[in-house]
Amino acid sequence: MAVTTPQELSAAFGAAVNAGDLATALELWTEDAVIVQPDGQTVRGRDAIAAALRALVEHEVRIDIHVEHTVTAGDIAVASGSLTMSGTGADGRAFNQRSDSIVVYSRAADGLWRLAIDAPWGLPRR
């Protein structure tokens, strides 16, 4: 999927996950990408991220990404915004969770943007 701005990338990622299209969602990440979990632990690399995304798709979790602010410097961009996830948990109960998020994007040699660091719950305070 060809995305030429960080905002397009966030929209494309959300659309791919909501459509259950794991392959497209995964190709929007760099090979060495990182997801920062709420406790500060990280999910590192595209293979590990694939497992996390697979869980979202298999549980039909819907995501809504709202990018509020973006700053770009050359081939790097950082954005802040919000993420809302909704669906049915493993216990069969409906959930709707909103969090403030921080995302770092990287523009590759092909000119396309990819997700490099995703902190969907923000960065933990230590």
C-alpha positions in Angstrom: 0.0 0.0 0.0 1.5 3.3 -1.1 1.2 6.0 1.7 2.9 9.3 1.2 2.2 11.0 4.5 2.2 9.9 8.1 -1.5 10.8 8.3 -2.3 8.5 5.4 -0.3 5.8 7.0 -2.3 5.9 10.2 -5.6 5.9 8.2 -4.4 3.0 6.1 -3.3 1.0 9.1 -6.6 1.5 10.8 -8.5 0.5 7.7 -6.4 -2.6 7.2 -6.9 -3.8 10.8 -10.7 -3.1 10.6 -10.9 -5.0 7.4 -9.1 -8.0 8.9 -6.3 -7.6 6.4 -3.3 -8.6 8.4 -0.9 -8.7 5.4 -1.6 -5.1 4.5 -1.5 -3.9 8.1 1.9 -5.6 8.6 3.6 -4.2 5.5 3.1 -0.7 7.0 5.7 -1.4 9.6 9.5 -1.2 9.4 11.3 -4.5 9.9 12.7 -3.5 13.2 9.6 -1.7 14.5 8.6 -1.5 18.1 5.3 -1.4 20.0 5.6 0.0 23.6 3.1 -1.7 25.9 1.5 0.1 28.8 4.0 -1.3 31.3 7.0 -0.1 29.2 7.8 -3.6 27.8 8.3 -3.7 24.1 7.2 -5.9 21.2 10.1 -5.9 18.8 10.4 -6.7 15.1 7.8 -7.4 12.4 7.4 -11.1 13.4 6.4 -10.2 16.9 4.2 -7.4 15.8 2.5 -9.8 13.4 1.4 -11.9 16.4 0.0 -8.8 18.1 -1.9 -7.7 15.0 -3.2 -11.2 14.4 -4.8 -11.2 17.9 -6.6 -7.9 17.0 -7.8 -9.3 13.7 -8.9 -12.7 15.1 -10.9 -11.0 17.9 -12.4 -8.5 15.4 -11.2 -5.6 17.4 -12.1 -2.3 15.7 -9.6 0.6 16.0 -10.1 4.3 15.4 -6.9 6.4 15.1 -7.1 10.2 15.4 -3.8 12.0 14.6 -3.9 15.4 16.3 -0.3 16.8 15.9 2.5 15.7 13.6 6.0 17.1 13.4 8.3 16.0 10.5 12.1 16.4 10.2 13.4 14.9 7.0 12.6 11.2 6.9 11.3 11.0 10.5 7.9 12.1 11.9 6.4 12.0 15.3 2.7 12.2 16.0 0.4 12.4 19.0 -3.2 11.6 19.0 -5.7 9.0 20.3 -6.5 5.4 19.7 -9.9 3.9 20.5 -10.2 0.1 20.4 -13.5 -1.7 20.7 -14.8 -5.2 20.4 -15.5 -8.3 22.5 -12.9 -9.5 24.9 -11.9 -13.1 25.6 -14.4 -13.2 28.4 -17.3 -12.3 26.0 -17.8 -8.8 27.4 -17.8 -5.8 25.1 -15.1 -3.2 25.6 -14.3 0.3 24.4 -10.9 1.6 25.4 -9.4 5.0 24.5 -5.8 6.1 25.0 -3.5 8.9 24.1 -0.8 7.7 21.7 2.6 8.6 20.3 3.8 7.2 17.0 7.1 7.6 15.2 7.1 7.2 11.5 10.1 6.6 9.1 10.2 7.3 5.4 12.0 4.5 3.6 14.3 4.8 0.5 11.2 4.1 -1.7 9.6 7.4 -0.4 6.9 5.6 1.5 6.2 6.1 5.2 6.1 3.2 7.7 5.5 2.8 11.4 8.7 2.6 13.4 7.7 3.1 17.0 4.1 2.8 18.3 3.2 3.7 21.8 -0.6 3.3 21.6 -1.0 3.9 25.4 1.6 6.7 25.4 5.0 6.4 27.1 5.0 5.0 30.6 6.1 7.2 33.5 9.0 5.7 35.5 
